[in-house]
Each structure stands twice: as C-alpha cells, then as structure tokens.
C-alpha cells in the first residue's frame, strides 16, 4: 500500500521500520517539529524524524493540520491509508477522510479502557493485570473509533512502563502489518461505552511518593512512572528518583528503611527499592547505588 506514516516518539519508530520491511511505500512521514533539547537548547529532531531522514524519506512537521493548505498537501499524497501512532496532533476530518482507507491508529491499551495520552502509565498505576494493542479506525473523537484488531498481553508484577513500552511498540508493529494485509476482511468492532476510562497526562504532583500509602499502591506508582517522569522521595535531604521496586514483607513506621537491602516500610506492608537515580547521575541498581551512598537501616525517607 501507499502509506502516510504519522508518529513522533521512540515508540513509533519500530512501526515505521516494520512498514518498510513489509514492502509498503511510504508516501511521507509526518511528525512533531524539532524542539530545543539538551544543555545547548538546540533544536533536536524527534526520534521518528531522525529515523525517517536516515531512510531518505519525505519528512513533514507542520505545527497544525487545520489550514486548507496543509490539508490539500496531505490529500495530494494520494495515499491508500495513513498509519498513526503517538503522533501528537489532532487530525481534522478532512485529513481523516483523505486516504482511501482512512487513518488507522495504533493505540497502546485495550480500548475502551485507557483512551488518551498515558495509557501505559495508567494501566500499571491502576493495577491492571493486562493491557495490549488496538488497531483503531480513527474518527473525530478521542480514541473513540471502531477497533479492527486487538491483542492482549499480561502486565508482569515487576514490569515498568519502560519495559512495557518496548514490548507494546514491537507488538503494535506486528499488528499493523497484519491489519493492512487483512484490511478488506476485517470487521470493525464498535467500542462499548460502558467500559470507557481516560488516561490523563501524568501530573508532576503524582510523582512524589507518600510512604503512608499501602505498599501495593507505592509499588505501582514507582513502576508506572519509570523511567519517566520517575517517582521520587527525599533521602537525607536530596531528591532521589525511585525507578524500580518490588513488594516484600515488612512493617514499621511509614518511610523507614528496614534493612541494608533497602526494604522500606509503607502505610501497609513494604517495598524493596531496586533501582534509584540521584540528580545529575545515571540510574543505578540498588547494590551499586548503596556502594556510593550508604542508606543505613532506620533512615527516614521523605517528606520534602
């Protein structure tokens, strides 16, 4: 097929590669514009932009698709289908209608659960035991379109958003190739409105760990916010990101370090911290972290 690809972050890159490997013609790649990044605050292309440029593809990064000119340029590509994955712009109806088979979105949840911006984070933080990928026919609403294909996968008890991100990115690449191959036979499935939940963007206030909460809640918070933005707690007056944890036995005053293995008591139960990151330094496993900065039993974590 002649495909317009629309995506921006690292999550989208394996999908672009899979489309090319499957023999589809990429008419153009749409992504978010380069933005200032790094210490020098120089404009940096997005991961999709960088990959598409390396492949010699036509890369476009309009600020909006609302103008008649932008929509005419899109339609002039004469595409069979647009494949959209974490693009970052709302698509006007004229854009949705331009390709012969419309626009197909790869969404990282089992719709209608977790429509919206942060489905991976929210699934882990809510304690869901599974998530998955849906290939959805896009319409004007937010992730409201009928589902063409879906595939579920369990969420591991120690799985972080980062690990799940990579796994679902690969799964999305596989599923969109299957969907395009079977497009003429797939029957759209309308979403059940009774099961709708929304995956709101992660707020900064959600990252601070409240050690009075139950261990299960804190464990899900740590894993759901790892690697970004990273749940955090104060340790000896310094803000430290906690990027890995597991549920363990233990009790004590909330926020107290119970032993040299970094077991920390919570409002109910305890968690063992397995991966940490000090400001300005790389993330480290707990053993390496403790060699550079011992945190003795009895240390009280938080508040700020």
N, C-alpha and C positions, 0 to 999 in steps of 0.2 A: 504494500500500500504506500501511497504518498502521504507522509505523516508530518504534521506540525507538532514539535515537541515543546512543552511548556513546563519548566521546572527551574528551581533555583539552588537549593542547598545540596549538601553531600548525599542526602537520602535519595535524591533524584538521579544522580549520576549513573548508578548501575542500570537503571531503566533505559536511559539513552543508549548505553553500550549494548544492552540486550536487543533493542530495536534494530540497531545497525547490524548486529551479528545475525539476526533473523532475516536480514535481506530487505528490510523496509527502507524506502527512500525518505530521507529527512529533508523536507522542503525548506524548513527554517527552524531555528531554536529561539524560543522566547524565554527570557529570564529577567530577574531584577537588575537594575543598573549597578555598576560598581559603586562601592561606598567606602569612605575613609576607614582605614583599619591599621592596627599596629602602632608602634611608637611614633612613627613619622606621619601618621594620619593621611597616608597617600591612598588614593582610590585603588581598591583591590577588587578584581572581578570575582563574581560568585563562583562556587565550585562547578556549576553547570556551564557557565560562561567559559571558564578556563578549559574544561574538557572539550566543549564544542569547538572552541578556537583551535585547540590542538588537533582536532579531527578535520579541520578545514571547512567547518560548516558555517552557514549563514547565521550569525547571531544578532538578535534584535533585543533591545531592552528599553522599550517605551516606559515612561513614567505612568501612563494611563492608556487604556484602550477605549476610552469613551468618545474620542473625537471621530468624526466621519472619515478623516484621512487615515487614521490608524486602522479603522475597521475595513476600509477599502483595501489597504495594503495587505491585511490579513486575508481577506476574501480572494485577492488576486493570486495568492499562492495555490489556489485550485487544489486543495488537499482533500484526500479521502476521509481523513479523521484527524482530530487533534488529541494527543495524549497529554494529560495534565497531571502533575504530581508535585505538590508543595510549591506551586508557582508563586503565590503571594499577592495576586491581583484579582479583583472581582471581574468576571467575564460578562460583558453586556450581552443581551440577547442576540444582537447582530453577529457577534463573534461565535456564540454557541451554535448558531444556525448555519454558519458559513461552510464548514466541511460537509461533505456528502453524508457521512455517518455521524455528524455531530462531534461533541467533545466527550472523551472518556476520562474520568478521574480515577486515580489510584489512591484510595483512602485507607489509612492505617488503623482501622477499627472494624468491628462487626456491626455495621450500621443496622438500625438507627442509634445504637449506643455510641456515644462519644463523637457526635458531629462537632466540627470546629477545629480550633487551632492546635490543641495539645493533647491528642488522643493517647499517645504512648505514656506520657507522664500521668495522665488522669487514670488510665487503666490500672497502672501499678499502685498509685496512691489510694485508689478505691478498694484495692484488694481483689480485683478481678482475677479469676483463675485461668482465663483465656482471653485472647484478642485475635486479630487476624487482618486480612486484607480484603477489601471490597473493590471491585471494578464497577464504577457507577456511571450511568449516563447523566451528564450534567444538565441541570436546569437552573433557573434563576435563583432559587432558594439556596441556603447554606447547607450543602451536603444532603439535599432532600431528594435527589433524583433516584430513579429505579436502579436496582442492583442487577448487573448482568452475571457476575461471578463472585463467589466469596470462598475464602479458605481460612479455617480457624487454626490456631496454634496455642498450646498451653503457655502460661507465663510461669517460669521457674521460681522457686521460693527464694533464690538469691539473685535473680535476674534484675539488672538495672535497665534504665531507659536506654543507655548507650548500647548495651548488648542487644536489647530488643530492637532498637533502631536498625542495626546492621542486618539482623535476621529478617525483619519485615521488608527492608529495602530489597533484599535478594528475592524474597517471596513475591513482592509486587512486580519485579521484573519478569519473573516466570509467568505470573498470572496474566499480565497484559499481553504477552506473546500468545498465550493460549486463547485469550479473548478475541484478539484480532484474527486468529486462524479460524475461529468458530463463530465469527460475528453474525453470519447470516442465519445461524440456527439457535442462537441464544435467546431466551425468553426473558424480557425484563420483569423483575420482581419488585412491586411497589413496597416501600418501606412501611412497617407497622408503626403508626404514630404513637401507639401506647408505650412503646419502648424507648422513646427519644430521651437522650441525655446530651448535655453540651459540654465539650472540653474547652473551658475558658483558658485564655492565656495564663501562664504562671505569673503570679504577682510576687514582687520582692518579699513581701511580708510572709509568704508561705515558706520561705527558706530557713527561717530561724527555728531551731529545734527547741521545743518546750518539753523538758525532761519530765514534767508532771503527767504527760500523756502516756497511755499504755505503750508497752514495748512494740506491739504489733503495728500501732499507728506510726511510731517513730521509724521502725524498720521500713515501712512502705514509703514514708516521706524521704528517707535517705536514698533508697533505691530509685524511687520515682524521679528525683531531682538530680540524679547522677548520669552524666557528668556536668550537665548544665541545667539550672544555674548553680547547683550544688547546695545541699542543706548545710547549715553551719552552726557552730557553737563556740562560745568563748572557752579557751583553755589557758589558764594563767595569764589572763588579760589580753590574749591575742585571739582574733577571729580565725577559726580553722574550719575549712570545708571537710565535711564527712561524706565520703563518696562510696563507701561500701560498709555493709553491716549484715549481721545475721542474728536471728533470735536465739537466746540462750537462757539457761536457768540462772536465777539470782535475784536477790532482793536487798533493799537498803533505801536510804534517802534518795529521792529522785536526783539524778545527775551525778551521783557519786561513782568514782572509778573503784571497782571492786577488787581488781587484781592486776597483775602485770601483763595479762593478755588483753587488756583494755575492754573488759566487761564493764558495762555502765548500767546502773540501776535506773529504772524508769518509774512512772507512776504505778505501773503494774508490770512485773516481770523485768527483763533486762535484755540488752543488745550487746553484741561484741562488735567493736569497730574494727573493720578490716582494711580500710583504705582512707587515707587522710591527705590533706593538702594545705600547707601553710601559705600565707600570702607571698606572691612573687616566686614561689618554688614549684617544682613539679609534684604531681601526685605520687604518693608512695604507699606501699603495703605497710600494714601496722608494724611489723617487725623492723623494717628499715626506718620508719618514722621514729620509733622509740629509741633506736640507737643514736639518733641525732638529737632527740629531745625526750628524755625520760618523763613519763607521766605516772608518778607513783600512786599506788592504791591510797584511797582516801581523798584524792584530788576532787574538787567540786567543779563540774562543768557548768558554764552559764551562770546567771544570765549575763546580758551585755553590760 
